[in-house]
C-alpha cells in the first residue's frame, strides 16, 4: 500500500510489485494517474507554450514535466481533441465553427478528359459537393450492351 499525491487529491493505492533490486540506490517512485481537470490544465499550459508540437511530442513533454504521472498517448490525444487543442494542417479547418461537421472528399471534373474516345453512351458530370462526379448515360443503354471496355492494369491468376 502506498499514498499517491496528485495535485490536490490524495489517493490510497494497493499494489503488488515484483521487482529485482540490482542496487540499493535503485528506488522506484510510485506512479500517479492524474484527474481529468489536472490533465486538462497541464495540456492547455503545454499547448499555449508549445503551439506547434504534435501529439507525440506534447505527450513526451507532459511526461517529462510530470514524471510521476502515468498517461497513455491515446488519453492525451483524446483530451487534446475534446478540448480543441489539435493542430490541423494549413488551409484545413474542422468546419465545427460553421456548424458543419461533415467532411467531403474533393472531387472535380477534368475538362481535358474526353470520355468520348472510349464510348459515346456516357458522359462525366459533376453533381454536387456530397455526391461528387460520376458517369451519366447520354443515350438509352440496352440490357446486355457493352458500354465501356478497358484492358486490365494487373493480371493475376484465378484462385
N, C-alpha and C positions, 0 to 999 in steps of 0.2 A: 504494500500500500504506500502511496506517496501523494503529496499535495502538489497540484499544478496551479500556478497563479497566472492567469491570462488576463491582463488588463485589470479590470475591476472585479472579475469573477475568480472565486477560489473553487477549484474542482478537486474532489477527492476521488482518486483513481486506484483501482486494484489491477495489478498486472502480474503475470507470471513471466519472468525474464530468465532466459537461459543464456549465459554468456561465459566465455572463456577469458579469464583475466591473464593477459600476457605480461602486464607490467602493473605495478602498484599505482602508477601515475595515470593508468587508463581508467577514467571515470566517465560513465555515460550520464548526461543530464536528462532529466525526464522531458518528454515531449508534450506539447500542448496543442489542442485543436481550437483555434480562435472562433469566437462567435461571429455571426454574420455582420453585426454592427462594427466590430473591431476590424474585420477583414475589409469591409466596405471603406471604412475610414483610411486604412492603410493603402488600399488600392487607389483611392481618389487622390491621396497625397502623392503617391508614386507617379501616377499618370500626369498630375499637374507639374511635377518637376521633371518628368521624362516623357513628353508627349509623343515622341517618335518611336519609342521602343515597341517591339512586337510582344505577343503574348508570352513566348518562351523567355525572353529577356526580362519582362516585368515579373514573371514568376520567379526567376533566379534572383533578381534584385530583392523581391519580397522575402525570400528565404534567407538571403544574406543579411537583411536588416532585422529579421526576427528568427534567429537560429533555433529557438525552442519550439517554433510553430511547425506543425505538420499539416501541409496543404498539398493537394494534388493540383496538377496543371489544369485538369478538367474543371475543378471547382473555381480556380482563378479565372479561366475562360468564361464560364457561365456567369460569374459575378460581374466581370467586365462587360459582357453582353447585356445583362439585366440593368446595369447602371448607365448604359450608353457610352461606355468608355473605349469602345473598339476603334481601331484605326482602319479607315477604308482607303482603298487606292484612290489616287487623284481622279477627279471627274466622276466619281461614283457616289451616290447617296442612297440611303435606305428607302427613301420615299415615305418614311414614317411621319415626318413633319408635314407632309402633304395629305396625310390620311390614306395614302395608297401603299399598302404593304406588299402588293403583288409585284413580282419582277418577271418581265417577259424577255425572252431571248431576242436579240436584234436580228432582223430579217429585212432584206431588201432585194429587189429585182435587178439583175444585171442587164442593163439595156442592150449591151453588145451581144448577149447570148441569143442566138436565133434558133429556137426550137424547131422551126420550120424545116431545117436541114434534115431532121430525123423523122418528123411526122407532120402532116397537115391537119390532123384531127384535134390537136390540143394547143393551148397557149398558156403561158405563165401569167399569173395575175396576183397582185398584192391585195389582200383583203383588208386587214387592219392590224393593229399592234398585237392583239391577243391571238388571232388566227395565223398571222404571218402571210406566207405566199404559198401557192400551190398550182397544180395543173388543172385547167378547166377545158371541157370539151367545146370545140368550135362547131363541129358537125355531129350529127347523130351517129353513135357508135353501136354497131350491131353486135348481138351476142356472139361470142367466139372470135370476133375480129381482132387482129393484132394491131395494137395502137403504137407500140414502141418496142424496138428490139436493140439490144446492146451486146457487145462482146464482154465477157467477164474479165475483171482485173486479175482474179486469182482462181486457179483451178485446183481443186482438192479432190482426193479420192472419196467415193461414196462409201459410207460405213455400213 
